[in-house]
Amino acid sequence: MLAAFSTGEAPAAPAVASAQASLLVERSVVRDRVDHDGTLVRVIRSGKQALFGWFVGQVMKSTGGKANPAAVNEILKRKLAG
């Protein structure tokens, strides 16, 4: 709320900006993990879905636990499907 007073923005604007920034970070971290672990991506795509949780954990670890787990799951599902 104080951010709204200091910036002149509507009270929801800082929260929306923060959520958008968080989503960009989550997408970037997911992309980096998937690009870094290509062999594991192929294993998951071949049917070993148990490794999916490992990827989620690595993203959460990379963000210091600050990423939204539901968003990470959704982003990761889309990234691994393609």
mmCIF file of the N, C-alpha and C atoms, coordinates in Angstrom:
data_MODEL
# 
_entry.id   MODEL 
# 
loop_
_atom_site.group_PDB 
_atom_site.id 
_atom_site.type_symbol 
_atom_site.label_atom_id 
_atom_site.label_alt_id 
_atom_site.label_comp_id 
_atom_site.label_asym_id 
_atom_site.label_entity_id 
_atom_site.label_seq_id 
_atom_site.pdbx_PDB_ins_code 
_atom_site.Cartn_x 
_atom_site.Cartn_y 
_atom_site.Cartn_z 
_atom_site.occupancy 
_atom_site.B_iso_or_equiv 
_atom_site.pdbx_formal_charge 
_atom_site.auth_seq_id 
_atom_site.auth_comp_id 
_atom_site.auth_asym_id 
_atom_site.auth_atom_id 
_atom_site.pdbx_PDB_model_num 
ATOM 1   N N  . MET A 1 1  ? 0.829  -1.187  0.000   1.00 0.00 ? 1  MET A N  1 
ATOM 2   C CA . MET A 1 1  ? 0.000  0.000   0.000   1.00 0.00 ? 1  MET A CA 1 
ATOM 3   C C  . MET A 1 1  ? 0.871  1.246   0.000   1.00 0.00 ? 1  MET A C  1 
ATOM 4   N N  . LEU A 1 2  ? 1.964  1.245   0.761   1.00 0.00 ? 2  LEU A N  1 
ATOM 5   C CA . LEU A 1 2  ? 2.846  2.404   0.776   1.00 0.00 ? 2  LEU A CA 1 
ATOM 6   C C  . LEU A 1 2  ? 3.443  2.670   -0.590  1.00 0.00 ? 2  LEU A C  1 
ATOM 7   N N  . ALA A 1 3  ? 3.702  1.602   -1.354  1.00 0.00 ? 3  ALA A N  1 
ATOM 8   C CA . ALA A 1 3  ? 4.241  1.765   -2.693  1.00 0.00 ? 3  ALA A CA 1 
ATOM 9   C C  . ALA A 1 3  ? 3.283  2.568   -3.564  1.00 0.00 ? 3  ALA A C  1 
ATOM 10  N N  . ALA A 1 4  ? 2.006  2.396   -3.368  1.00 0.00 ? 4  ALA A N  1 
ATOM 11  C CA . ALA A 1 4  ? 1.021  3.128   -4.150  1.00 0.00 ? 4  ALA A CA 1 
ATOM 12  C C  . ALA A 1 4  ? 1.094  4.618   -3.840  1.00 0.00 ? 4  ALA A C  1 
ATOM 13  N N  . PHE A 1 5  ? 1.295  4.956   -2.569  1.00 0.00 ? 5  PHE A N  1 
ATOM 14  C CA . PHE A 1 5  ? 1.392  6.362   -2.204  1.00 0.00 ? 5  PHE A CA 1 
ATOM 15  C C  . PHE A 1 5  ? 2.667  6.996   -2.746  1.00 0.00 ? 5  PHE A C  1 
ATOM 16  N N  . SER A 1 6  ? 3.742  6.273   -2.718  1.00 0.00 ? 6  SER A N  1 
ATOM 17  C CA . SER A 1 6  ? 5.018  6.845   -3.160  1.00 0.00 ? 6  SER A CA 1 
ATOM 18  C C  . SER A 1 6  ? 5.139  6.915   -4.677  1.00 0.00 ? 6  SER A C  1 
ATOM 19  N N  . THR A 1 7  ? 4.421  6.057   -5.394  1.00 0.00 ? 7  THR A N  1 
ATOM 20  C CA . THR A 1 7  ? 4.521  6.051   -6.861  1.00 0.00 ? 7  THR A CA 1 
ATOM 21  C C  . THR A 1 7  ? 3.340  6.712   -7.535  1.00 0.00 ? 7  THR A C  1 
ATOM 22  N N  . GLY A 1 8  ? 2.232  6.891   -6.818  1.00 0.00 ? 8  GLY A N  1 
ATOM 23  C CA . GLY A 1 8  ? 1.046  7.457   -7.420  1.00 0.00 ? 8  GLY A CA 1 
ATOM 24  C C  . GLY A 1 8  ? 0.231  6.435   -8.195  1.00 0.00 ? 8  GLY A C  1 
ATOM 25  N N  . GLU A 1 9  ? 0.637  5.180   -8.180  1.00 0.00 ? 9  GLU A N  1 
ATOM 26  C CA . GLU A 1 9  ? -0.093 4.128   -8.882  1.00 0.00 ? 9  GLU A CA 1 
ATOM 27  C C  . GLU A 1 9  ? -1.262 3.657   -8.044  1.00 0.00 ? 9  GLU A C  1 
ATOM 28  N N  . ALA A 1 10 ? -2.194 2.980   -8.700  1.00 0.00 ? 10 ALA A N  1 
ATOM 29  C CA . ALA A 1 10 ? -3.299 2.363   -7.981  1.00 0.00 ? 10 ALA A CA 1 
ATOM 30  C C  . ALA A 1 10 ? -2.742 1.297   -7.057  1.00 0.00 ? 10 ALA A C  1 
ATOM 31  N N  . PRO A 1 11 ? -3.394 1.040   -5.912  1.00 0.00 ? 11 PRO A N  1 
ATOM 32  C CA . PRO A 1 11 ? -2.864 0.062   -4.952  1.00 0.00 ? 11 PRO A CA 1 
ATOM 33  C C  . PRO A 1 11 ? -2.573 -1.311  -5.528  1.00 0.00 ? 11 PRO A C  1 
ATOM 34  N N  . ALA A 1 12 ? -3.318 -1.764  -6.514  1.00 0.00 ? 12 ALA A N  1 
ATOM 35  C CA . ALA A 1 12 ? -3.096 -3.098  -7.073  1.00 0.00 ? 12 ALA A CA 1 
ATOM 36  C C  . ALA A 1 12 ? -1.912 -3.132  -8.035  1.00 0.00 ? 12 ALA A C  1 
ATOM 37  N N  . ALA A 1 13 ? -1.526 -1.994  -8.581  1.00 0.00 ? 13 ALA A N  1 
ATOM 38  C CA . ALA A 1 13 ? -0.474 -1.959  -9.600  1.00 0.00 ? 13 ALA A CA 1 
ATOM 39  C C  . ALA A 1 13 ? 0.850  -2.550  -9.105  1.00 0.00 ? 13 ALA A C  1 
ATOM 40  N N  . PRO A 1 14 ? 1.345  -2.208  -7.905  1.00 0.00 ? 14 PRO A N  1 
ATOM 41  C CA . PRO A 1 14 ? 2.606  -2.825  -7.464  1.00 0.00 ? 14 PRO A CA 1 
ATOM 42  C C  . PRO A 1 14 ? 2.503  -4.337  -7.316  1.00 0.00 ? 14 PRO A C  1 
ATOM 43  N N  . ALA A 1 15 ? 1.367  -4.831  -6.850  1.00 0.00 ? 15 ALA A N  1 
ATOM 44  C CA . ALA A 1 15 ? 1.189  -6.274  -6.689  1.00 0.00 ? 15 ALA A CA 1 
ATOM 45  C C  . ALA A 1 15 ? 1.176  -6.965  -8.046  1.00 0.00 ? 15 ALA A C  1 
ATOM 46  N N  . VAL A 1 16 ? 0.524  -6.357  -9.022  1.00 0.00 ? 16 VAL A N  1 
ATOM 47  C CA . VAL A 1 16 ? 0.479  -6.933  -10.368 1.00 0.00 ? 16 VAL A CA 1 
ATOM 48  C C  . VAL A 1 16 ? 1.879  -6.935  -10.978 1.00 0.00 ? 16 VAL A C  1 
ATOM 49  N N  . ALA A 1 17 ? 2.599  -5.844  -10.817 1.00 0.00 ? 17 ALA A N  1 
ATOM 50  C CA . ALA A 1 17 ? 3.963  -5.760  -11.348 1.00 0.00 ? 17 ALA A CA 1 
ATOM 51  C C  . ALA A 1 17 ? 4.858  -6.801  -10.699 1.00 0.00 ? 17 ALA A C  1 
ATOM 52  N N  . SER A 1 18 ? 4.700  -6.996  -9.406  1.00 0.00 ? 18 SER A N  1 
ATOM 53  C CA . SER A 1 18 ? 5.490  -7.994  -8.687  1.00 0.00 ? 18 SER A CA 1 
ATOM 54  C C  . SER A 1 18 ? 5.167  -9.399  -9.167  1.00 0.00 ? 18 SER A C  1 
ATOM 55  N N  . ALA A 1 19 ? 3.894  -9.690  -9.388  1.00 0.00 ? 19 ALA A N  1 
ATOM 56  C CA . ALA A 1 19 ? 3.486  -11.013 -9.871  1.00 0.00 ? 19 ALA A CA 1 
ATOM 57  C C  . ALA A 1 19 ? 4.027  -11.262 -11.273 1.00 0.00 ? 19 ALA A C  1 
ATOM 58  N N  . GLN A 1 20 ? 3.998  -10.235 -12.116 1.00 0.00 ? 20 GLN A N  1 
ATOM 59  C CA . GLN A 1 20 ? 4.515  -10.381 -13.473 1.00 0.00 ? 20 GLN A CA 1 
ATOM 60  C C  . GLN A 1 20 ? 6.023  -10.616 -13.454 1.00 0.00 ? 20 GLN A C  1 
ATOM 61  N N  . ALA A 1 21 ? 6.729  -9.889  -12.602 1.00 0.00 ? 21 ALA A N  1 
ATOM 62  C CA . ALA A 1 21 ? 8.178  -10.068 -12.488 1.00 0.00 ? 21 ALA A CA 1 
ATOM 63  C C  . ALA A 1 21 ? 8.495  -11.469 -11.986 1.00 0.00 ? 21 ALA A C  1 
ATOM 64  N N  . SER A 1 22 ? 7.720  -11.948 -11.026 1.00 0.00 ? 22 SER A N  1 
ATOM 65  C CA . SER A 1 22 ? 7.920  -13.287 -10.485 1.00 0.00 ? 22 SER A CA 1 
ATOM 66  C C  . SER A 1 22 ? 7.706  -14.348 -11.566 1.00 0.00 ? 22 SER A C  1 
ATOM 67  N N  . LEU A 1 23 ? 6.680  -14.168 -12.381 1.00 0.00 ? 23 LEU A N  1 
ATOM 68  C CA . LEU A 1 23 ? 6.390  -15.115 -13.449 1.00 0.00 ? 23 LEU A CA 1 
ATOM 69  C C  . LEU A 1 23 ? 7.528  -15.141 -14.479 1.00 0.00 ? 23 LEU A C  1 
ATOM 70  N N  . LEU A 1 24 ? 8.092  -13.991 -14.783 1.00 0.00 ? 24 LEU A N  1 
ATOM 71  C CA . LEU A 1 24 ? 9.220  -13.938 -15.714 1.00 0.00 ? 24 LEU A CA 1 
ATOM 72  C C  . LEU A 1 24 ? 10.428 -14.674 -15.152 1.00 0.00 ? 24 LEU A C  1 
ATOM 73  N N  . VAL A 1 25 ? 10.676 -14.507 -13.866 1.00 0.00 ? 25 VAL A N  1 
ATOM 74  C CA . VAL A 1 25 ? 11.792 -15.203 -13.222 1.00 0.00 ? 25 VAL A CA 1 
ATOM 75  C C  . VAL A 1 25 ? 11.545 -16.706 -13.250 1.00 0.00 ? 25 VAL A C  1 
ATOM 76  N N  . GLU A 1 26 ? 10.332 -17.122 -12.918 1.00 0.00 ? 26 GLU A N  1 
ATOM 77  C CA . GLU A 1 26 ? 10.002 -18.552 -12.922 1.00 0.00 ? 26 GLU A CA 1 
ATOM 78  C C  . GLU A 1 26 ? 10.192 -19.143 -14.319 1.00 0.00 ? 26 GLU A C  1 
ATOM 79  N N  . ARG A 1 27 ? 9.721  -18.452 -15.342 1.00 0.00 ? 27 ARG A N  1 
ATOM 80  C CA . ARG A 1 27 ? 9.884  -18.944 -16.713 1.00 0.00 ? 27 ARG A CA 1 
ATOM 81  C C  . ARG A 1 27 ? 11.360 -19.053 -17.084 1.00 0.00 ? 27 ARG A C  1 
ATOM 82  N N  . SER A 1 28 ? 12.134 -18.060 -16.681 1.00 0.00 ? 28 SER A N  1 
ATOM 83  C CA . SER A 1 28 ? 13.567 -18.051 -16.987 1.00 0.00 ? 28 SER A CA 1 
ATOM 84  C C  . SER A 1 28 ? 14.285 -19.204 -16.299 1.00 0.00 ? 28 SER A C  1 
ATOM 85  N N  . VAL A 1 29 ? 13.969 -19.437 -15.031 1.00 0.00 ? 29 VAL A N  1 
ATOM 86  C CA . VAL A 1 29 ? 14.608 -20.513 -14.277 1.00 0.00 ? 29 VAL A CA 1 
ATOM 87  C C  . VAL A 1 29 ? 14.215 -21.870 -14.855 1.00 0.00 ? 29 VAL A C  1 
ATOM 88  N N  . VAL A 1 30 ? 12.937 -22.043 -15.201 1.00 0.00 ? 30 VAL A N  1 
ATOM 89  C CA . VAL A 1 30 ? 12.487 -23.305 -15.816 1.00 0.00 ? 30 VAL A CA 1 
ATOM 90  C C  . VAL A 1 30 ? 13.242 -23.527 -17.123 1.00 0.00 ? 30 VAL A C  1 
ATOM 91  N N  . ARG A 1 31 ? 13.314 -22.492 -17.945 1.00 0.00 ? 31 ARG A N  1 
ATOM 92  C CA . ARG A 1 31 ? 14.012 -22.616 -19.236 1.00 0.00 ? 31 ARG A CA 1 
ATOM 93  C C  . ARG A 1 31 ? 15.473 -23.006 -19.013 1.00 0.00 ? 31 ARG A C  1 
ATOM 94  N N  . ASP A 1 32 ? 16.137 -22.367 -18.055 1.00 0.00 ? 32 ASP A N  1 
ATOM 95  C CA . ASP A 1 32 ? 17.534 -22.685 -17.771 1.00 0.00 ? 32 ASP A CA 1 
ATOM 96  C C  . ASP A 1 32 ? 17.706 -24.125 -17.311 1.00 0.00 ? 32 ASP A C  1 
ATOM 97  N N  . ARG A 1 33 ? 16.822 -24.585 -16.413 1.00 0.00 ? 33 ARG A N  1 
ATOM 98  C CA . ARG A 1 33 ? 16.928 -25.961 -15.899 1.00 0.00 ? 33 ARG A CA 1 
ATOM 99  C C  . ARG A 1 33 ? 16.691 -26.977 -17.014 1.00 0.00 ? 33 ARG A C  1 
ATOM 100 N N  . VAL A 1 34 ? 15.683 -26.739 -17.834 1.00 0.00 ? 34 VAL A N  1 
ATOM 101 C CA . VAL A 1 34 ? 15.372 -27.675 -18.919 1.00 0.00 ? 34 VAL A CA 1 
ATOM 102 C C  . VAL A 1 34 ? 16.517 -27.700 -19.930 1.00 0.00 ? 34 VAL A C  1 
ATOM 103 N N  . ASP A 1 35 ? 17.047 -26.528 -20.262 1.00 0.00 ? 35 ASP A N  1 
ATOM 104 C CA . ASP A 1 35 ? 18.159 -26.467 -21.207 1.00 0.00 ? 35 ASP A CA 1 
ATOM 105 C C  . ASP A 1 35 ? 19.410 -27.139 -20.638 1.00 0.00 ? 35 ASP A C  1 
ATOM 106 N N  . HIS A 1 36 ? 19.617 -27.005 -19.336 1.00 0.00 ? 36 HIS A N  1 
ATOM 107 C CA . HIS A 1 36 ? 20.807 -27.565 -18.680 1.00 0.00 ? 36 HIS A CA 1 
ATOM 108 C C  . HIS A 1 36 ? 20.733 -29.084 -18.546 1.00 0.00 ? 36 HIS A C  1 
ATOM 109 N N  . ASP A 1 37 ? 19.533 -29.611 -18.366 1.00 0.00 ? 37 ASP A N  1 
ATOM 110 C CA . ASP A 1 37 ? 19.356 -31.038 -18.092 1.00 0.00 ? 37 ASP A CA 1 
ATOM 111 C C  . ASP A 1 37 ? 18.646 -31.742 -19.243 1.00 0.00 ? 37 ASP A C  1 
ATOM 112 N N  . GLY A 1 38 ? 19.195 -31.622 -20.460 1.00 0.00 ? 38 GLY A N  1 
ATOM 113 C CA . GLY A 1 38 ? 18.577 -32.190 -21.651 1.00 0.00 ? 38 GLY A CA 1 
ATOM 114 C C  . GLY A 1 38 ? 18.374 -33.688 -21.595 1.00 0.00 ? 38 GLY A C  1 
ATOM 115 N N  . THR A 1 39 ? 19.307 -34.390 -20.988 1.00 0.00 ? 39 THR A N  1 
ATOM 116 C CA . THR A 1 39 ? 19.180 -35.849 -20.899 1.00 0.00 ? 39 THR A CA 1 
ATOM 117 C C  . THR A 1 39 ? 17.964 -36.223 -20.054 1.00 0.00 ? 39 THR A C  1 
ATOM 118 N N  . LEU A 1 40 ? 17.777 -35.534 -18.934 1.00 0.00 ? 40 LEU A N  1 
ATOM 119 C CA . LEU A 1 40 ? 16.630 -35.825 -18.074 1.00 0.00 ? 40 LEU A CA 1 
ATOM 120 C C  . LEU A 1 40 ? 15.315 -35.447 -18.759 1.00 0.00 ? 40 LEU A C  1 
ATOM 121 N N  . VAL A 1 41 ? 15.340 -34.395 -19.561 1.00 0.00 ? 41 VAL A N  1 
ATOM 122 C CA . VAL A 1 41 ? 14.144 -34.009 -20.312 1.00 0.00 ? 41 VAL A CA 1 
ATOM 123 C C  . VAL A 1 41 ? 13.737 -35.141 -21.248 1.00 0.00 ? 41 VAL A C  1 
ATOM 124 N N  . ARG A 1 42 ? 14.712 -35.728 -21.925 1.00 0.00 ? 42 ARG A N  1 
ATOM 125 C CA . ARG A 1 42 ? 14.399 -36.848 -22.826 1.00 0.00 ? 42 ARG A CA 1 
ATOM 126 C C  . ARG A 1 42 ? 13.839 -38.040 -22.054 1.00 0.00 ? 42 ARG A C  1 
ATOM 127 N N  . VAL A 1 43 ? 14.365 -38.286 -20.860 1.00 0.00 ? 43 VAL A N  1 
ATOM 128 C CA . VAL A 1 43 ? 13.868 -39.395 -20.030 1.00 0.00 ? 43 VAL A CA 1 
ATOM 129 C C  . VAL A 1 43 ? 12.415 -39.139 -19.623 1.00 0.00 ? 43 VAL A C  1 
ATOM 130 N N  . ILE A 1 44 ? 12.102 -37.919 -19.219 1.00 0.00 ? 44 ILE A N  1 
ATOM 131 C CA . ILE A 1 44 ? 10.727 -37.575 -18.842 1.00 0.00 ? 44 ILE A CA 1 
ATOM 132 C C  . ILE A 1 44 ? 9.802  -37.723 -20.041 1.00 0.00 ? 44 ILE A C  1 
ATOM 133 N N  . ARG A 1 45 ? 10.237 -37.214 -21.176 1.00 0.00 ? 45 ARG A N  1 
ATOM 134 C CA . ARG A 1 45 ? 9.415  -37.290 -22.382 1.00 0.00 ? 45 ARG A CA 1 
ATOM 135 C C  . ARG A 1 45 ? 9.196  -38.725 -22.833 1.00 0.00 ? 45 ARG A C  1 
ATOM 136 N N  . SER A 1 46 ? 10.101 -39.627 -22.440 1.00 0.00 ? 46 SER A N  1 
ATOM 137 C CA . SER A 1 46 ? 9.935  -41.034 -22.806 1.00 0.00 ? 46 SER A CA 1 
ATOM 138 C C  . SER A 1 46 ? 9.006  -41.769 -21.848 1.00 0.00 ? 46 SER A C  1 
ATOM 139 N N  . GLY A 1 47 ? 8.538  -41.098 -20.809 1.00 0.00 ? 47 GLY A N  1 
ATOM 140 C CA . GLY A 1 47 ? 7.544  -41.708 -19.930 1.00 0.00 ? 47 GLY A CA 1 
ATOM 141 C C  . GLY A 1 47 ? 7.870  -41.734 -18.453 1.00 0.00 ? 47 GLY A C  1 
ATOM 142 N N  . LYS A 1 48 ? 9.055  -41.373 -18.029 1.00 0.00 ? 48 LYS A N  1 
ATOM 143 C CA . LYS A 1 48 ? 9.418  -41.402 -16.604 1.00 0.00 ? 48 LYS A CA 1 
ATOM 144 C C  . LYS A 1 48 ? 8.999  -40.096 -15.932 1.00 0.00 ? 48 LYS A C  1 
ATOM 145 N N  . GLN A 1 49 ? 7.731  -39.996 -15.618 1.00 0.00 ? 49 GLN A N  1 
ATOM 146 C CA . GLN A 1 49 ? 7.175  -38.777 -15.039 1.00 0.00 ? 49 GLN A CA 1 
ATOM 147 C C  . GLN A 1 49 ? 7.638  -38.521 -13.604 1.00 0.00 ? 49 GLN A C  1 
ATOM 148 N N  . ALA A 1 50 ? 8.231  -39.503 -12.958 1.00 0.00 ? 50 ALA A N  1 
ATOM 149 C CA . ALA A 1 50 ? 8.702  -39.326 -11.583 1.00 0.00 ? 50 ALA A CA 1 
ATOM 150 C C  . ALA A 1 50 ? 9.758  -38.227 -11.494 1.00 0.00 ? 50 ALA A C  1 
ATOM 151 N N  . LEU A 1 51 ? 10.484 -37.998 -12.571 1.00 0.00 ? 51 LEU A N  1 
ATOM 152 C CA . LEU A 1 51 ? 11.514 -36.957 -12.570 1.00 0.00 ? 51 LEU A CA 1 
ATOM 153 C C  . LEU A 1 51 ? 10.929 -35.553 -12.646 1.00 0.00 ? 51 LEU A C  1 
ATOM 154 N N  . PHE A 1 52 ? 9.665  -35.445 -12.960 1.00 0.00 ? 52 PHE A N  1 
ATOM 155 C CA . PHE A 1 52 ? 9.019  -34.135 -13.042 1.00 0.00 ? 52 PHE A CA 1 
ATOM 156 C C  . PHE A 1 52 ? 9.145  -33.404 -11.711 1.00 0.00 ? 52 PHE A C  1 
ATOM 157 N N  . GLY A 1 53 ? 8.895  -34.111 -10.629 1.00 0.00 ? 53 GLY A N  1 
ATOM 158 C CA . GLY A 1 53 ? 9.008  -33.520 -9.295  1.00 0.00 ? 53 GLY A CA 1 
ATOM 159 C C  . GLY A 1 53 ? 10.416 -33.039 -8.994  1.00 0.00 ? 53 GLY A C  1 
ATOM 160 N N  . TRP A 1 54 ? 11.399 -33.752 -9.514  1.00 0.00 ? 54 TRP A N  1 
ATOM 161 C CA . TRP A 1 54 ? 12.787 -33.333 -9.318  1.00 0.00 ? 54 TRP A CA 1 
ATOM 162 C C  . TRP A 1 54 ? 13.019 -31.981 -9.989  1.00 0.00 ? 54 TRP A C  1 
ATOM 163 N N  . PHE A 1 55 ? 12.489 -31.821 -11.202 1.00 0.00 ? 55 PHE A N  1 
ATOM 164 C CA . PHE A 1 55 ? 12.625 -30.544 -11.900 1.00 0.00 ? 55 PHE A CA 1 
ATOM 165 C C  . PHE A 1 55 ? 11.960 -29.414 -11.115 1.00 0.00 ? 55 PHE A C  1 
ATOM 166 N N  . VAL A 1 56 ? 10.768 -29.662 -10.607 1.00 0.00 ? 56 VAL A N  1 
ATOM 167 C CA . VAL A 1 56 ? 10.071 -28.647 -9.808  1.00 0.00 ? 56 VAL A CA 1 
ATOM 168 C C  . VAL A 1 56 ? 10.936 -28.273 -8.608  1.00 0.00 ? 56 VAL A C  1 
ATOM 169 N N  . GLY A 1 57 ? 11.489 -29.270 -7.944  1.00 0.00 ? 57 GLY A N  1 
ATOM 170 C CA . GLY A 1 57 ? 12.359 -29.020 -6.791  1.00 0.00 ? 57 GLY A CA 1 
ATOM 171 C C  . GLY A 1 57 ? 13.582 -28.201 -7.151  1.00 0.00 ? 57 GLY A C  1 
ATOM 172 N N  . GLN A 1 58 ? 14.167 -28.459 -8.311  1.00 0.00 ? 58 GLN A N  1 
ATOM 173 C CA . GLN A 1 58 ? 15.346 -27.705 -8.736  1.00 0.00 ? 58 GLN A CA 1 
ATOM 174 C C  . GLN A 1 58 ? 15.003 -26.240 -9.007  1.00 0.00 ? 58 GLN A C  1 
ATOM 175 N N  . VAL A 1 59 ? 13.841 -26.003 -9.594  1.00 0.00 ? 59 VAL A N  1 
ATOM 176 C CA . VAL A 1 59 ? 13.415 -24.625 -9.830  1.00 0.00 ? 59 VAL A CA 1 
ATOM 177 C C  . VAL A 1 59 ? 13.166 -23.927 -8.496  1.00 0.00 ? 59 VAL A C  1 
ATOM 178 N N  . MET A 1 60 ? 12.498 -24.612 -7.584  1.00 0.00 ? 60 MET A N  1 
ATOM 179 C CA . MET A 1 60 ? 12.241 -24.018 -6.273  1.00 0.00 ? 60 MET A CA 1 
ATOM 180 C C  . MET A 1 60 ? 13.555 -23.721 -5.551  1.00 0.00 ? 60 MET A C  1 
ATOM 181 N N  . LYS A 1 61 ? 14.507 -24.627 -5.655  1.00 0.00 ? 61 LYS A N  1 
ATOM 182 C CA . LYS A 1 61 ? 15.819 -24.429 -5.041  1.00 0.00 ? 61 LYS A CA 1 
ATOM 183 C C  . LYS A 1 61 ? 16.522 -23.221 -5.660  1.00 0.00 ? 61 LYS A C  1 
ATOM 184 N N  . SER A 1 62 ? 16.442 -23.107 -6.974  1.00 0.00 ? 62 SER A N  1 
ATOM 185 C CA . SER A 1 62 ? 17.100 -22.004 -7.683  1.00 0.00 ? 62 SER A CA 1 
ATOM 186 C C  . SER A 1 62 ? 16.517 -20.642 -7.315  1.00 0.00 ? 62 SER A C  1 
ATOM 187 N N  . THR A 1 63 ? 15.236 -20.618 -6.942  1.00 0.00 ? 63 THR A N  1 
ATOM 188 C CA . THR A 1 63 ? 14.597 -19.353 -6.577  1.00 0.00 ? 63 THR A CA 1 
ATOM 189 C C  . THR A 1 63 ? 14.553 -19.140 -5.070  1.00 0.00 ? 63 THR A C  1 
ATOM 190 N N  . GLY A 1 64 ? 15.236 -19.988 -4.337  1.00 0.00 ? 64 GLY A N  1 
ATOM 191 C CA . GLY A 1 64 ? 15.238 -19.850 -2.888  1.00 0.00 ? 64 GLY A CA 1 
ATOM 192 C C  . GLY A 1 64 ? 13.875 -20.123 -2.276  1.00 0.00 ? 64 GLY A C  1 
ATOM 193 N N  . GLY A 1 65 ? 13.069 -20.926 -2.958  1.00 0.00 ? 65 GLY A N  1 
ATOM 194 C CA . GLY A 1 65 ? 11.738 -21.270 -2.451  1.00 0.00 ? 65 GLY A CA 1 
ATOM 195 C C  . GLY A 1 65 ? 10.705 -20.189 -2.671  1.00 0.00 ? 65 GLY A C  1 
ATOM 196 N N  . LYS A 1 66 ? 11.047 -19.149 -3.412  1.00 0.00 ? 66 LYS A N  1 
ATOM 197 C CA . LYS A 1 66 ? 10.136 -18.022 -3.592  1.00 0.00 ? 66 LYS A CA 1 
ATOM 198 C C  . LYS A 1 66 ? 9.214  -18.162 -4.793  1.00 0.00 ? 66 LYS A C  1 
ATOM 199 N N  . ALA A 1 67 ? 9.479  -19.128 -5.661  1.00 0.00 ? 67 ALA A N  1 
ATOM 200 C CA . ALA A 1 67 ? 8.628  -19.319 -6.843  1.00 0.00 ? 67 ALA A CA 1 
ATOM 201 C C  . ALA A 1 67 ? 7.280  -19.890 -6.421  1.00 0.00 ? 67 ALA A C  1 
ATOM 202 N N  . ASN A 1 68 ? 6.280  -19.618 -7.215  1.00 0.00 ? 68 ASN A N  1 
ATOM 203 C CA . ASN A 1 68 ? 4.945  -20.159 -6.992  1.00 0.00 ? 68 ASN A CA 1 
ATOM 204 C C  . ASN A 1 68 ? 4.938  -21.588 -7.539  1.00 0.00 ? 68 ASN A C  1 
ATOM 205 N N  . PRO A 1 69 ? 4.801  -22.602 -6.680  1.00 0.00 ? 69 PRO A N  1 
ATOM 206 C CA . PRO A 1 69 ? 4.867  -23.988 -7.144  1.00 0.00 ? 69 PRO A CA 1 
ATOM 207 C C  . PRO A 1 69 ? 3.840  -24.326 -8.222  1.00 0.00 ? 69 PRO A C  1 
ATOM 208 N N  . ALA A 1 70 ? 2.645  -23.782 -8.125  1.00 0.00 ? 70 ALA A N  1 
ATOM 209 C CA . ALA A 1 70 ? 1.617  -24.051 -9.133  1.00 0.00 ? 70 ALA A CA 1 
ATOM 210 C C  . ALA A 1 70 ? 2.037  -23.473 -10.480 1.00 0.00 ? 70 ALA A C  1 
ATOM 211 N N  . ALA A 1 71 ? 2.593  -22.270 -10.465 1.00 0.00 ? 71 ALA A N  1 
ATOM 212 C CA . ALA A 1 71 ? 3.063  -21.651 -11.712 1.00 0.00 ? 71 ALA A CA 1 
ATOM 213 C C  . ALA A 1 71 ? 4.234  -22.434 -12.281 1.00 0.00 ? 71 ALA A C  1 
ATOM 214 N N  . VAL A 1 72 ? 5.137  -22.874 -11.423 1.00 0.00 ? 72 VAL A N  1 
ATOM 215 C CA . VAL A 1 72 ? 6.287  -23.665 -11.877 1.00 0.00 ? 72 VAL A CA 1 
ATOM 216 C C  . VAL A 1 72 ? 5.808  -24.951 -12.535 1.00 0.00 ? 72 VAL A C  1 
ATOM 217 N N  . ASN A 1 73 ? 4.853  -25.622 -11.911 1.00 0.00 ? 73 ASN A N  1 
ATOM 218 C CA . ASN A 1 73 ? 4.302  -26.851 -12.483 1.00 0.00 ? 73 ASN A CA 1 
ATOM 219 C C  . ASN A 1 73 ? 3.726  -26.597 -13.871 1.00 0.00 ? 73 ASN A C  1 
ATOM 220 N N  . GLU A 1 74 ? 2.938  -25.547 -14.013 1.00 0.00 ? 74 GLU A N  1 
ATOM 221 C CA . GLU A 1 74 ? 2.296  -25.245 -15.299 1.00 0.00 ? 74 GLU A CA 1 
ATOM 222 C C  . GLU A 1 74 ? 3.326  -24.887 -16.362 1.00 0.00 ? 74 GLU A C  1 
ATOM 223 N N  . ILE A 1 75 ? 4.277  -24.039 -16.011 1.00 0.00 ? 75 ILE A N  1 
ATOM 224 C CA . ILE A 1 75 ? 5.318  -23.640 -16.964 1.00 0.00 ? 75 ILE A CA 1 
ATOM 225 C C  . ILE A 1 75 ? 6.141  -24.848 -17.375 1.00 0.00 ? 75 ILE A C  1 
ATOM 226 N N  . LEU A 1 76 ? 6.494  -25.671 -16.403 1.00 0.00 ? 76 LEU A N  1 
ATOM 227 C CA . LEU A 1 76 ? 7.309  -26.856 -16.675 1.00 0.00 ? 76 LEU A CA 1 
ATOM 228 C C  . LEU A 1 76 ? 6.570  -27.855 -17.551 1.00 0.00 ? 76 LEU A C  1 
ATOM 229 N N  . LYS A 1 77 ? 5.281  -28.053 -17.291 1.00 0.00 ? 77 LYS A N  1 
ATOM 230 C CA . LYS A 1 77 ? 4.485  -28.960 -18.131 1.00 0.00 ? 77 LYS A CA 1 
ATOM 231 C C  . LYS A 1 77 ? 4.501  -28.501 -19.582 1.00 0.00 ? 77 LYS A C  1 
ATOM 232 N N  . ARG A 1 78 ? 4.294  -27.194 -19.780 1.00 0.00 ? 78 ARG A N  1 
ATOM 233 C CA . ARG A 1 78 ? 4.294  -26.671 -21.154 1.00 0.00 ? 78 ARG A CA 1 
ATOM 234 C C  . ARG A 1 78 ? 5.668  -26.805 -21.805 1.00 0.00 ? 78 ARG A C  1 
ATOM 235 N N  . LYS A 1 79 ? 6.700  -26.520 -21.042 1.00 0.00 ? 79 LYS A N  1 
ATOM 236 C CA . LYS A 1 79 ? 8.064  -26.575 -21.589 1.00 0.00 ? 79 LYS A CA 1 
ATOM 237 C C  . LYS A 1 79 ? 8.444  -28.013 -21.950 1.00 0.00 ? 79 LYS A C  1 
ATOM 238 N N  . LEU A 1 80 ? 8.083  -28.969 -21.108 1.00 0.00 ? 80 LEU A N  1 
ATOM 239 C CA . LEU A 1 80 ? 8.451  -30.368 -21.366 1.00 0.00 ? 80 LEU A CA 1 
ATOM 240 C C  . LEU A 1 80 ? 7.580  -30.989 -22.461 1.00 0.00 ? 80 LEU A C  1 
ATOM 241 N N  . ALA A 1 81 ? 6.403  -30.427 -22.684 1.00 0.00 ? 81 ALA A N  1 
ATOM 242 C CA . ALA A 1 81 ? 5.540  -30.962 -23.741 1.00 0.00 ? 81 ALA A CA 1 
ATOM 243 C C  . ALA A 1 81 ? 6.059  -30.595 -25.129 1.00 0.00 ? 81 ALA A C  1 
ATOM 244 N N  . GLY A 1 82 ? 6.796  -29.499 -25.205 1.00 0.00 ? 82 GLY A N  1 
ATOM 245 C CA . GLY A 1 82 ? 7.229  -29.009 -26.515 1.00 0.00 ? 82 GLY A CA 1 
ATOM 246 C C  . GLY A 1 82 ? 8.561  -29.389 -26.894 1.00 0.00 ? 82 GLY A C  1 
# 
